[in-house]
Amino acid sequence: MPQDMKLPDGSYGTPDPDQPHIMTLWWVHKRKMKTWPPKHRWAPFPPKAPAELDGHARREWRDAWYDSTYWPWKQAVIDAIAAGLDTARANFAEHVAPEDRPVIPAAGKKPKTDKVRNEEIKAAFLYDVRGLSLEDVMGSLNLPQTTAWRRIESGRLLLAQVQDAIDRVKAIESRSPWLIAADLMDAQSGELPRANP
């Protein structure tokens, strides 16, 4: 098992130690390293255990594979990230769009639940878009004043991200289908798609 899990909280990308053309993506929080996207497996898969092994021998065989293959691979990933934190952060940013990145809480703060995130978006929407007063937002969400104001502040950031995504979708949808098709034309043939008469 890797001993060096002193990576700072953050999102990282580093090439697979065995297949350098593959960029592995990770996020670290409170000394726990998780794959990104969630539940994706970057690490090598264990091969099939020999059929003749019984339950106990099969577990021993599997443990030996993890000790000889998986954990050294994982340690190589950790060492590569630790050797170049800025590069690993830049790799992650290059491969993951801002709206798809994990939200890593600031040091000393707990991760936010979906309920809290939903309250943040709703509070900011009610206050900034609908024009409700702080007292009305408090009553609508059944929150004390300080919590309601914090939800509004945090929700504004989330709403800005959502609005940015909507604006990008609108920009794409407002383009002529022929311009989009032209962007996708075969670079070798240089031919544009033709409209049906």
Order of alpha helices (4+ residues) and beta strands (2+ residues): beta-beta-beta-alpha-alpha-alpha-alpha-alpha-alpha-alpha
